[in-house]
């Protein structure tokens, strides 16, 4: 018997269906010589400090650093996890061969290897490595299974990352909490979290320290075109008025007129970070929400594997592109021109040297159905249009540059015209992105007539008054870009691609890092902007060690982890370097001066006051958080703004909306549905597909809500 282990039940069902293992058993599916079982994401975790000795249960400054001789793993303490692990353990014992069907990435490899290690697996192991969950991709993957040995370095990198995060996170958090927390707060330090916070704090300080200054500029209008004086900004109104008087006394003369034709390159395909950036800019979605939407689309077979950091496709995919485009029925108007000729095999799209484990995110040949959420439809639309746009011709533009002078004062202006829209035609119907400087945008868009060098004439000069602006606060979009390039400001796509290896965090973990900073109250959101709180600023100010808060140095660690993955660096060496760093850091902080980081007292008081006023809400929220997810039975539930769902929604997928078939459920009705699997008889349904207005809501075996 061959044992397949998937990362979650829904993926196991897809695999079992393709393999013909259709007989449901307790915790697995069986049939056709296969057993298909699953984990719920992480079943195992690294042991905690107290697992290495009872003395580590209490946080003691003088027991640091905690450095285990050998790092061990343990099951996550949860009844559902323990029961599922027993199933896997028994099946591992009974099978002839294991097929690792985990998520095809570093984290997926780690999850599966830890489980197999815990189950003492000594059977031959093969690896299923696929980029989408379509039936065709699963069949192709099983006909091309790889030996597990080929992915050993991937596991070593994942394991080194986990150990590195443990060593730094456990020790530095205890160290700073005991030294500076004043027994009031846990001060959380992390390998990626802290340099990310440091970038936000640095930007916050630049904004706070900024002094706005007024300035004056000279402009003039000649033949309905606005020209700007090509001189330094004037610091006083008096100088500007003198300049204006001078301009009024002299005619305008054209010095040069030049039109250059150029091309605007096609946008690149999406990697996860670029998709999160675009979804944040366009729809305001958080990085975490975008990851959840694209993960859901992947599990529904509409897009390829999303946790990727490349914007290229494998050359072997080229023959499949036309077939995928033909299946994208909703976009046929945009696709029709592409199908009139063979799909170009451009090096900007297809390049094996730029693809490692996975290619960029693209649609699959399975078109989306109507029952996607609005957010999923919008994220799919981003992926689909980007996929179509890369195969269009480049956009042809003309840039006009005009230079003039009034007496001795030089002036210039420029204009831009689209000659052939090329790939821009894909986005023609979309609203134009707003820019902060509307006046500048208006000037750039002005139509410039034909000028003749040497022509002169009357003009209409004026003074423009402006104010200097502070640096812009980070949004999730700009923070993700800064994490990707370790804080460097990079607009060029080619350069950004080169810097990715030294970015901080990985595409799949950056969203979680940002969410952790929110949870710890180190940052807050004001509209789209991310603002460092007083606690976050004080924490960064307290950390004197640059290694902990430098994006560049953290980027170097990330680069080493990638080298471990490619077999160019030793995992043990990485661990030794971190042990040395943690040891030196501990000595420096323990021997240094102590001070207490104060939390914002007013906010603490406000929270207490709110709790006093709203005891019912507190009780109700607690009851959801104490409720086990009925689907995965491994995590608790959380109540959001529109639904109740599993706290591990990314992996489990369980969610029940407050409003079902047009009826808003009360908390009690919702609790009955989730806990008992059904409600009492209800009335008032207004949007059931079969026009049912009353009945009992219940959950089917796939945890979908039905009315009968």
LINDA-V925244 format. One record per backbone hydrogen bond with DSSP energy under -0.5 kcal/mol. CO is the residue of the C=O (numbers start at 1). NH is the residue of the N-H. E is the energy in kcal/mol with one decimal. If there is no record, write none. Layout:
BEGIN
{{CO;NH;E} {CO;NH;E}}
END
This chain:
BEGIN
{{1;96;-3.1} {1;97;-1.2} {2;4;-0.6} {2;35;-2.5} {3;99;-3.7} {4;6;-0.6} {4;37;-3.0} {5;101;-2.1} {6;39;-1.7} {7;41;-2.3} {8;12;-2.1} {9;13;-2.3} {10;14;-1.6} {11;15;-2.4} {12;16;-3.0} {13;17;-2.2} {14;18;-1.6} {15;19;-2.3} {16;20;-1.2} {16;21;-2.4} {20;22;-1.3} {22;24;-0.8} {23;30;-2.1} {25;27;-1.1} {25;28;-0.9} {27;38;-0.6} {28;25;-2.9} {29;36;-2.9} {30;23;-2.7} {31;34;-1.9} {33;2;-2.5} {34;31;-2.0} {35;4;-3.3} {35;37;-0.5} {36;29;-2.3} {37;6;-2.6} {43;76;-2.9} {45;74;-2.7} {48;51;-1.8} {48;52;-0.6} {49;52;-1.9} {49;53;-0.5} {53;56;-1.8} {54;57;-1.7} {58;60;-0.9} {59;61;-0.5} {60;63;-1.7} {61;64;-1.0} {65;67;-0.7} {72;47;-2.7} {74;45;-2.6} {76;78;-1.3} {78;82;-2.8} {79;83;-2.6} {80;84;-2.2} {81;85;-2.6} {82;86;-1.9} {83;87;-1.5} {84;88;-2.2} {85;89;-3.2} {86;90;-2.3} {87;91;-2.4} {88;92;-2.7} {89;93;-1.7} {90;94;-1.8} {91;95;-2.0} {96;124;-0.6} {97;3;-3.0} {98;100;-0.6} {98;126;-2.9} {99;5;-2.1} {99;101;-0.8} {100;128;-2.6} {101;7;-0.6} {103;105;-2.5} {105;109;-2.2} {106;110;-2.0} {107;111;-2.6} {108;112;-1.9} {109;113;-2.4} {110;114;-2.4} {111;115;-1.6} {112;116;-2.7} {113;117;-2.6} {114;118;-2.5} {115;119;-2.0} {116;121;-2.5} {117;120;-1.4} {124;98;-2.9} {125;148;-2.0} {126;100;-3.2} {127;129;-0.6} {127;146;-2.3} {128;130;-0.5} {131;305;-3.5} {134;138;-2.4} {135;139;-2.6} {136;140;-2.6} {137;141;-2.4} {138;142;-2.3} {139;143;-1.5} {141;144;-1.0} {142;145;-0.7} {146;127;-3.4} {147;150;-1.7} {148;151;-2.0} {149;152;-1.7} {151;155;-1.8} {152;156;-2.7} {153;157;-2.3} {154;158;-2.1} {155;159;-3.0} {156;160;-2.4} {157;161;-2.4} {158;162;-2.2} {159;163;-2.6} {160;164;-2.8} {161;165;-2.6} {162;166;-2.0} {163;167;-3.1} {164;168;-2.3} {165;169;-2.6} {166;170;-2.6} {166;171;-0.6} {167;171;-1.2} {168;172;-2.4} {169;173;-1.7} {170;174;-1.9} {171;175;-2.7} {172;176;-2.7} {173;177;-2.1} {174;178;-2.4} {175;179;-1.8} {176;180;-2.8} {176;181;-0.6} {177;181;-1.8} {177;183;-0.5} {180;597;-3.0} {181;184;-2.0} {181;185;-1.0} {185;187;-0.5} {186;188;-0.9} {190;194;-1.7} {192;196;-1.7} {193;197;-2.3} {194;198;-2.5} {195;199;-1.7} {196;200;-1.6} {197;201;-2.8} {198;202;-2.6} {199;203;-2.1} {200;204;-2.3} {201;205;-2.6} {202;206;-2.0} {203;207;-2.2} {204;208;-2.8} {205;209;-2.3} {206;210;-0.6} {207;210;-0.8} {210;212;-0.6} {213;468;-2.6} {215;466;-2.7} {216;234;-2.7} {217;464;-3.1} {218;229;-2.6} {219;462;-2.7} {220;222;-0.6} {220;227;-3.4} {221;460;-2.1} {222;225;-1.6} {225;222;-2.6} {227;220;-2.2} {228;412;-2.2} {229;231;-1.4} {234;216;-2.3} {236;240;-1.5} {237;241;-2.7} {238;242;-1.9} {239;243;-2.3} {240;244;-2.4} {241;245;-2.1} {242;246;-1.9} {243;247;-2.3} {244;248;-2.0} {245;249;-0.8} {246;249;-0.7} {247;250;-1.2} {251;407;-0.6} {252;457;-1.7} {253;255;-0.5} {253;405;-2.1} {254;454;-2.8} {256;403;-2.5} {258;260;-0.5} {258;401;-2.8} {260;399;-3.3} {262;397;-2.6} {263;265;-0.6} {264;395;-1.8} {270;361;-2.7} {271;275;-2.1} {272;276;-2.5} {273;277;-2.6} {274;278;-2.4} {275;279;-2.7} {276;280;-1.8} {277;281;-2.5} {278;282;-2.7} {279;283;-2.0} {279;285;-1.6} {280;284;-1.2} {286;290;-2.5} {287;291;-2.1} {288;292;-2.1} {289;293;-2.6} {290;294;-2.7} {291;295;-2.3} {292;296;-2.1} {293;297;-2.1} {294;298;-2.0} {295;299;-2.4} {296;300;-1.6} {297;302;-2.5} {297;303;-0.8} {298;301;-1.7} {302;364;-2.3} {306;308;-2.5} {308;272;-2.1} {311;269;-0.8} {312;360;-2.7} {313;351;-2.1} {314;317;-1.6} {315;318;-1.3} {317;320;-1.9} {317;321;-0.8} {318;321;-1.2} {318;322;-0.5} {320;324;-1.8} {321;325;-2.6} {322;326;-2.3} {323;327;-1.1} {324;328;-0.5} {325;328;-1.2} {327;329;-2.0} {328;331;-1.9} {329;332;-1.5} {331;334;-0.8} {331;335;-2.0} {332;336;-2.7} {333;337;-0.5} {335;338;-1.1} {335;339;-1.5} {337;340;-0.8} {338;341;-1.0} {344;346;-0.8} {346;349;-1.4} {346;350;-3.1} {349;313;-3.3} {349;351;-0.7} {351;354;-1.6} {352;355;-1.1} {358;356;-0.6} {361;270;-0.6} {362;304;-2.2} {365;367;-0.8} {369;372;-0.7} {373;377;-2.3} {374;378;-2.1} {375;379;-2.4} {376;380;-2.7} {377;381;-2.3} {378;382;-1.7} {379;383;-2.0} {380;384;-3.2} {381;385;-2.6} {382;386;-1.9} {383;387;-2.2} {384;388;-2.2} {385;389;-2.8} {386;390;-1.6} {388;391;-1.4} {389;392;-1.2} {393;423;-1.6} {395;264;-3.1} {396;419;-2.4} {396;420;-1.7} {397;262;-3.1} {398;400;-0.5} {398;417;-2.5} {399;260;-3.0} {400;415;-2.1} {401;258;-2.2} {402;413;-2.3} {403;255;-2.8} {403;256;-2.0} {404;411;-3.0} {405;253;-2.2} {406;409;-2.2} {408;410;-0.6} {409;406;-2.4} {410;230;-2.5} {411;404;-3.0} {412;228;-2.4} {413;402;-2.8} {415;400;-2.8} {417;398;-2.9} {417;419;-0.6} {420;396;-2.5} {421;424;-2.4} {422;425;-1.8} {423;426;-1.5} {424;427;-1.1} {425;428;-1.1} {427;430;-1.6} {436;438;-1.1} {437;441;-1.8} {438;442;-2.3} {439;443;-2.1} {440;444;-2.2} {441;445;-1.5} {443;446;-1.0} {444;416;-1.1} {447;449;-0.6} {452;455;-2.1} {455;254;-2.6} {457;252;-2.8} {459;461;-0.6} {460;221;-1.2} {462;219;-2.4} {463;465;-0.5} {464;217;-2.8} {466;215;-2.5} {474;530;-3.5} {475;479;-2.5} {476;480;-2.4} {477;481;-1.7} {478;482;-2.1} {479;483;-2.6} {480;484;-2.1} {481;485;-1.6} {482;487;-3.7} {483;486;-1.0} {483;504;-3.3} {485;488;-1.7} {488;490;-0.8} {492;496;-2.3} {493;497;-2.2} {494;498;-1.5} {495;499;-1.7} {496;500;-0.9} {497;500;-0.5} {498;501;-0.5} {499;502;-1.9} {500;503;-1.9} {506;509;-1.6} {506;510;-1.8} {507;511;-0.6} {509;513;-1.9} {510;514;-2.1} {511;515;-2.2} {512;516;-2.2} {513;517;-1.9} {514;518;-1.6} {515;519;-2.6} {516;520;-2.4} {517;522;-2.3} {517;523;-1.3} {518;521;-1.5} {522;533;-2.5} {524;531;-3.2} {525;527;-0.5} {526;529;-2.1} {528;476;-0.5} {529;526;-2.8} {529;531;-0.5} {530;474;-0.5} {531;524;-2.6} {533;537;-2.4} {534;538;-2.7} {535;539;-2.4} {536;540;-2.0} {537;541;-2.4} {538;542;-1.8} {539;543;-1.3} {542;544;-0.8} {544;546;-0.6} {545;548;-0.9} {545;549;-0.8} {546;549;-0.6} {546;550;-1.6} {549;551;-0.6} {550;554;-2.2} {551;555;-2.2} {552;556;-1.5} {553;557;-1.6} {554;558;-2.2} {555;559;-2.1} {556;560;-2.0} {557;561;-2.2} {558;562;-1.9} {559;563;-1.8} {560;564;-2.2} {561;565;-1.8} {562;566;-1.6} {563;568;-3.1} {563;569;-0.8} {564;567;-1.2} {570;574;-1.7} {571;575;-2.0} {572;576;-2.5} {573;577;-2.3} {574;578;-1.9} {575;579;-2.4} {576;580;-2.4} {577;581;-2.2} {578;582;-2.9} {579;583;-2.4} {580;584;-2.4} {581;585;-2.6} {582;586;-2.4} {583;587;-1.9} {584;588;-2.2} {585;589;-2.5} {586;590;-2.8} {587;591;-2.2} {588;592;-0.9} {595;597;-0.5} {596;598;-0.6} {599;601;-0.8} {600;604;-1.8} {601;605;-2.8} {602;606;-2.8} {603;607;-2.3} {604;608;-2.1} {605;609;-2.7} {606;610;-2.4} {607;611;-2.3} {608;612;-2.0} {609;613;-2.0} {610;614;-2.0} {614;618;-1.7} {615;619;-2.2} {616;620;-2.6} {617;621;-2.8} {618;622;-2.3} {619;623;-2.0} {620;624;-1.6} {621;625;-2.1} {622;626;-1.2} {624;627;-1.7} {624;637;-1.0} {627;637;-1.8} {629;633;-1.4} {633;80;-0.7} {635;629;-3.4} {636;647;-2.7} {638;640;-0.6} {638;645;-2.5} {642;658;-2.6} {643;640;-3.2} {644;656;-3.0} {645;638;-2.9} {646;649;-1.3} {648;651;-1.3} {648;652;-3.0} {649;653;-1.0} {654;646;-2.2} {656;644;-2.7} {658;660;-0.5} {658;665;-3.1} {660;663;-2.1} {661;686;-1.4} {661;687;-2.0} {663;660;-2.8} {663;665;-0.5} {666;670;-2.5} {667;671;-2.6} {668;672;-2.6} {669;673;-2.2} {670;674;-2.3} {671;675;-3.1} {672;676;-2.4} {672;677;-0.8} {672;678;-1.0} {673;677;-0.6} {677;699;-1.7} {680;697;-0.5} {682;695;-2.4} {688;691;-2.4} {693;684;-0.9} {693;685;-2.2} {695;682;-2.8} {696;708;-2.0} {697;679;-2.1} {698;706;-3.1} {700;703;-2.2} {704;700;-2.5} {706;698;-2.5}}
END
